Amino acid sequence: MADTETYRHDWTGHVDAPLRLVRGTVKHDWIDEYGHLNMAHYLTICDEANWAFFNWINAPRQKMEERDGHEYVIVENHVIYRAELAEGASFAIETQLTDLDDKRYILFHRVLDADSELAATNEVKCLGFDLRSRRPEPWRGVVAQRLARVHDAHAGLGRPEQSGAAIALRRT
């Protein structure tokens, strides 16, 4: 995990659309030779949002050892870089649950700078996973219910413009 705090939030039943579970500051160790946040560390801060989301929907079982091996894994990931973040810059991450089935969900993260301008997006496909059997599994009990509730709350947001983006050279 990153140097930032592990973000833990109580489940109250209230679902913001989008969620804002992570705020932080760009660390010195994350800066590359160009003087801005290294591309790998956009994933670092977005992974904080992945953990914050999964901890939140599992609350109060926010630690792995409390979940008896029922976790998630990321099976696909895509980042789009839009603007630079410098050392010491504040950021926030907005998270939207864009798709859901019995074993998978897709989160769309927007990395925002201190002025709420878009710095990057990250889209991740997550899979329910049993750490003991090392096999995929359906979402269990309260997690399945909460995922459905978040998905319903986020349905009105519409699909983000960058969602499902692929890498391609546009020919003109």
N, C-alpha and C positions, 0 to 999 in steps of 0.2 A: 504494500500500500504506500501511498505517497506520504510526504511529510505533513500534509494537512491533517486536521482532525478526522477521525472516523465519525461521520455524521450519523447521529442517531436521533430519530424523531418518534414520539409517541403516536400510535394510531388513535385518532379521535373519531374517525368516521367521516371527517370533513376532507374533501378531495379538491384541491386547487387545480385549476386548468389554465395553464400548465402548472406543474409542480416546480417549486424552487427549494430543493433540499440541500444544495451545496453553494457555499460562498467561500472564497479564499483569496490568497495573494500569491502571485508568481514568485517562486523561490529562486535564489541565486543559482543553485545547482541545476536548475531547469533551463538556463540560458545557453544558447549556442554561440558559435563564433561570430554570428551576424548581429548579436546583441538582442535577440528576441527569444521568446519561448520556443524551444526545440520541438520539432514536429512530434516526437515520441511523447513529449509531456502534455500535449493536448490530450492524448490517450490516457495519460496518468490522471489528469483532473477529471476526465469523463468517466474513468473507472471508479473514481470516488462517487460519482453520481449513480453508477450501477449498483455499488454496494449500499449507498444511502437508500436507494429505492427498495432493494431486496430486504434490507434491515427493517425499513418502515413497514412494508406489507407483512412482515413476520412479527412485528412488535407484539408482545414484549420480548419475544425470543430473538434478540438482535445479535447474538453471538453464535458463531458456527456450532460450538459445542452444545448449545441449547436446542439446535434444530435436528439432532439425531441423524445427521448425514444427508438430510433433504435440502439440496441446494440448487444452484443454477450454474450453467457454464455458458460462455459466449461462444457461439459457433460461426458468427459472421460479424464483420465490423467494417465501417466505411467512414472516413473523415474527409471533410471539405474545409480547407483553410481559406478564410476570408480577410483577416486582418491580423496585424502583429500585436502581441502582448509583451510588454517589456518587464524587466525585473522590478518587483515591487508593485506591479499593477494589480488592482483588484479585479476579480471576476466573479460571476455568478453563473450557474447552470440551470437552465429551464429544461425540464424533462416532460416528455409527452409519451404516453403509451399509445402507439398507433395501431397495433394489431395483436391479436390474442387467439390461441386455441388451447386445447387441453394440456399440451406439453411445452408450448413455445409462446414467447411474446417478443415484440419489437419495441424498443425504446428509441426515441429520437431526442437527442440532447442539443441544445443551443448554448454555446459558450458566449457569454455576453461580457463586454468590458464594463468599466465603471460608469460609462455613459449609456449603458444598455444597448450598445451597438454590437452587431453580430461579429464575433471574431472567428468562430468555427462552428461546424455542426459535426455530430457523430451519431451514426445510426448503428444499433447493435441488435442482433437476433440472439435471444437467450433460450436455453433449453433446460427444462426441469431435469435434475440429475440426482441420482442416489450415489453418494460417495462410497458406500459400502460395496454395492454390487458393480459400481462403475458403469451403470447403464442409465439411459434416459428413463424418466418416469413422469406421469401426469402430476400437475400441481395438486397439492394436498389441501384438504379441508379449508381452513381459514384463508390460506394463501389464494386458493382458487376463487373464493368468494370476494376477497379484496381486489384481486386482479380484475374480476368482472366489474366491480364497482368503479374502479379507476378507469377502465376501458369505456364504460358508459359515460362517465363524467368528461372524458377527453374526446368523445365522438364528435361533439359540437365544434371542436377546434379545426376540423378538417385536416387533410393530409398536408404536411409541410412541403413546400416547393422542392426542397432538395431530397425528400424521401424517395428511396429506391433509385437514386442516381447511380449511374454506371460510368466507368472511365471510358472515354472515347475522344478521338480527334474529330472535331466538326469540320466537314469539308464545305467550302463555300464556292 
